[in-house]
Amino acid sequence: MVPPPLKRALFASFILFISCPIVLFADNGQVKDVILFIGDGMGQAHVLATRVFANGPEGRLNMECLEHFGYVTTYSEDSFVTDSAAAGTAIATGHKTGNSIIGQGRHGQEYKNVLELAREMGKATGLVTTTEVTHATPAAFAAHESHREEAKAIALDYLDGVQPDVILGGGAWVWTPDLLEEARNRGYTTVSTKKEMDTLDSTKSKRLLGLFARNHMAFTTERGSEEPSLREMALKALEILRRDPDGFFLMVEGGRIDHAGHNNDLRWLVHEVLDFDEAIGAVRAGLGDQNDALLIITADHETGGLAVVGPGGHLPGKGEMVEVRWATKGHTAADVPIWAQGPGAEAVRGRMDNTEVFSLVKEALGGDKE
């Protein structure tokens, strides 16, 4: 008998992954909106294992339906094996830095990030994650700190700096009453449950800060009714950011893919990638026939050294977990995949460095190519 969580996952996979839809938006040469999805710790084997589970070996995930594909090198300035802080900084600023450093160089020099560029161009900005909102990857897009563990300083960077219009994820422990009061003074409406987010009248909220868990949000297989899915948070962000006539930049992170990899837990990992891919499919559908949006999906690094080694002797069917081996409970230096669609997406081909993702986004936002 198939357990209820698996039935729900398989039903979602049938709706979202049975085939690739026709291209939903094309290249008209200009970009208004940029949406960057980052699967934290997601390597190519993670995608393969999830694809097979979702739709069998011949199927595709939503991310695999995008027109342009390549692979990304991930090393940091001081280590062949990066962490999320250095990798996030490379993607968000175009500069390599040392592991654990957020948005600046090893000697303290600050690097301008994507959200700051977007804000200069009059665009709305947003950060969505299933980790703590001050965790390394989102922090790299909106903060400048010498160490990723400076969570309260990162929160202050958000409020005193670029002030993202939407911040959604976990990490309520960081946001002390004085920080929450400061956020409200800066125009943020604060919510802490899925219901509060769903019933929010976004037309009356200048900015939105959603903190749905004390620490990281729950793994997908253990999510309760109080926490929204990544898909639901991404769509809420899309709803709010679209109000800006000048367009927006949105970063959406499937952060707990990495944590599943650190735990060498294939079940957790596959469901986290599915959650991530469902958000991609929903946003892609939400863009409809919009032809001035650039959508990019990539990862910051690979976690776990995952290798798919079976099953042997037969083709696995939908709903079947592949057989795997793990090389480590840490990160690896493996290249990670990248997909893109929309104006400028043709630059995604073959080998890229993670700093080139920043260059692609910067050019799309209207800046000069580096």
N, C-alpha and C positions, 0 to 999 in steps of 0.2 A: 504493500500500500504506500502511495506517495504521500509524504507528510505535507501538511498545509503550507508551510513556508516555501517548500519546493514547488507545490502546485502554483502558488502565486508567482514565483519567479519564472516558471515555465510559461504561464499565461502571458506575462509581460514580455517574455522573449518572443512568443509567437506574434504578438502585436508589433513589436519594435524591430525584431531582428530577422524575420522570415525572408526578407529581401530588401535590397536597397531601393529607396524611392528615387524617382526622377530628380535630377539636380534642382534644388529649390531656389537657388539664387545664382546669378551669373556675374560676369565681369563687365561693368560699365565704365571701368577706369578710375572711379573715385570711391573713396571710403568714407562713410559717415560713422559707422559703428564697428568696433573691434571686440570680439569675444575670444578670450584665451582660456582654454581648459587645460589644467595640469593634473595628470594622474600621478600623485606622489608615489615614487617607488615602482612605477608601472613599466616593466620591460616587455619585449615582444612575446616572451613565453607566457606572461600573465594574460596578454590579449588572446593568445592561442587557446589557453586552457578555458578562458571564459567563452570564447567563440564556440568551442565544441560543446560546452555545457548548454549554452543558450540555443544553439541551432544546428548542432552537428558539424562535422568537419567541412562541409560544403557551404556553410552559412557565412554570414558577415555580421559584424556589429555595426552600430550606427557610425562609429568613428571611422570604420573601414570603408564607408561609402563616400567619403570626401574625395574630391577629384585628384588632389596632388599629395604625394607621399614621399618621405625621405627618412633619414635617420640622423640622430644628434649625438655628438660627443659631449661628455659631461664633466671632464676633469676640472678641478679647481686650480687656483693659483699656486697652492702649496701641497696639493695631494692629487694623485691620479684617481683616487676614490673620493668623490665629493660628498658633502652633506647637503641638506636641503637649504641651508642658509646661503652657502656659496653658490649653489646651483640656481637658487631663486634669484640671487643678486645678479648673476650673469644674464638671466633671462629678462629681468626687470630693468637693468641699467646698461647692459652691453659691456660690462667690465668683469673680468675675473677677479676674485678676491679669495681670502683664506677661509678655510672651513670655520663655521660658527659665526662669521661676521655678517651683519645685516646692512646692506645698502651703502657700504663704504669700503675704502681700501684698508690694507693692513696698517697703514700709518695714519688712519683717521680721516682721510680726505673723503668727503661725501660725494656720491655719484647721483646725478639726477635720475629719477625712476620714471617708469611709464605713466603712473598716475599723476605725477607732477607735470609731465609733458602734456597729458590730456587736459589737465586743469588749465594750463596756460593757453590751450587752444579753445577754451570755453566749453569743453565736454564734461558731462557727468561721469562719475567713476564709481566702481563697486568692487567689493571683495566678498566672495562666498566660499566657505570651506566647511568640511566636516570635522576639522580639528579645532583647536582653540583659535580664535580670530587673531591672536597675537603670535601664533606659531610661526615657524621660520619662513614658510613659503609666502603666506599673505604679508607677513612683515616686510619681506624683501621688496614688495611693491609699494610700500607707503611709509617706511621708517628708515632711520640711519642710527645704528647702534653697534658697539664693538662686540657684543655677544648676543646670541639668539635667546639666551635665558633672561634677558632684561625685559620681562613681559610688561611690567607697569610703565617702564620708559617707552616701550614700543606703543602702548596704548596712548600715552601722552603725545608721542609723535603723530599718531593718527589725528588727534584732536587739535594739536597746535600747528600741524602742517597741512597736508593735502586735504584732510577732512573728507574721506570717501562718502559719497551720498548714501551708499548702502554697505553695511558691514553685517554679515550673517554667519553664524557658526556657533562654536562652543567657547568655553573659557570664561565663564561668569566669575570665577574666583578672582580674576585679575581686576575686575571692574568694581572697585570699592565704592561705597556710597558717594564719596567726593568725586570720583571719576565719572560715575553715572550722572551726577548733578551737573558736572562740567559738560558732559555730552548733551544733556537736555538744554543747557544754556547755549550750546552751539547749534541747536535746531533739530537734534535727533529725537525721534520717537523711539522708545525702547519697548521691546517685547521679549517674552521668555518662553512662550509656548506656541505650538503649531496653530492652535485656535486663535490666539491673539494676532498672529501673523496673517492668517487667512481672512480674518474679519476686519483687518485694518483698512481704513479708507485712505488709500495711498495718495489721493488728490489733496488731502489735508495735511500730509506729512512732508516736511521739507527734506528730512533725511531719516534713515531707518537704521537702528542698531538692534539686531536680534541675537540674544545669547540664550541658547536652548539647552545648555548643559553646563554643569560646574566645571568640568574638565573637557576632554574631547567628547564629541557626540558619540552615541552608541554605534557599535558595528551594525550594519544593515540587518543582520539576522536577529539582532537583539533590540531593535528600535521599538520604543513604546509609542503610545498615541500622542505624547506631549511633544515629541521631536519631529520636525518636518524632514522629508527626504531631501537629498541634494537637488533632485528635479524640482521639488516644490520651492526650495529657496532660490534656485536659479530663475524660475519663472517669475517669482515675486520681484527679484532684482530687475529682471527684464521689464516688467510692468512699470516700475518706478523710474528706471533710467531712461526709458523711451519718452518720458515727458520732456526731456531736454531737446529743443529743436536743433541744437548743434551736434547731437549725437553723444556717444558714450564709449568708455572702455570698461569692460567687465572681465575680471579674473575669477574663474570657478575652479576650486581644487577638490579633487577626490582624495582627501588627505589620509584616510584610514586604509587605503590600499597598502601604503607603506607599513603601517602597523601590523597588518595581516602578514606581510612578508617577513617582518622582524620575528613574528611568532611562528613562521613556517607553517601557517595554517591555510591549507588550500581552500577549504570551504569558506572561511572568512574572506579570503582574497577574491575568489570568484564572485561572491555576492557584492563585494565592494566595487569591483570593476563593472559589474552589471548596473549597480546604482549610478556610477559615474557615466556609463554609456547611456542609460535611460535619460539622464539630464541632458546629454548631448542631443539625443533624438528629440526631446521636448523643445529645447531651444531652437534647434534647426527647423522644426515644424513651426514654432512660434514666429520665426523670421519670415515664413511664407515665401512669397515671390520677391522679397526685398533684394535688390541687386546692388546695394551699396554697403553691405556688411561683409567683413572679413572674419572667418571662423578658423581658429587654429587649435589643434589638439596635440599635446605632447606630454612628456614627463620630465621630471628634474633629474632622475637617476633611476637605476634598477635596484631593487631590494631582494635579497634572498638567494641570488644566483640560481634562479629557478630553471630547471631543465625538464621538458616533457619527454618521458621515456616510454610511454605506453598508453593504451594497451597494445600488446602485440597479438597478431592472429585474427583480429577483427577490427572493423571500423566502429568507433564509439558512437552511440546514438545521442540524440538530444536528451539532456538531463543526466548524462553520465559524466562523472568526474574522470579526467585523464589521470594517468599514473605519472608521478613527478619525483624528482630528486632535488634537494636543496643543497647548495654549496656552502651557505653561511647564514647566520642570523643578522648579518649587517648589510651594508650597501656593497655594490660591486662597481667596477669601472665600465660595465657593458654599455654600449650605445643604446639609445632609446628611440622609439618611433616618433614620427611627427606627421600629421595630416593637416591639410588646409584647403579652404574653398573660399572663393570670392575674389574681389579685385586685389591683385598682387600675389595671389596664392601660387602662381606659377614659379615663384622664387623658391618654393619648397620642392626640392628634387635632389636625390642622391645624398651625399654627406653634407651635414651642416654642423657648425659648432653652436653651443647654447647661446653664445653672445649674438649670433646671427638672428636668433628669434627676436631679440630686442630690435635689431636693425630693421627687420621686416615690419614689426609693429610700429616703430617710429616713422618709417616712410609712409605707412598706411594712415597714420594720424596726421600726416602733413609735414613732418620734419624731413630734413635732408638725409639721404642714405649715407650710412657710415661704412 
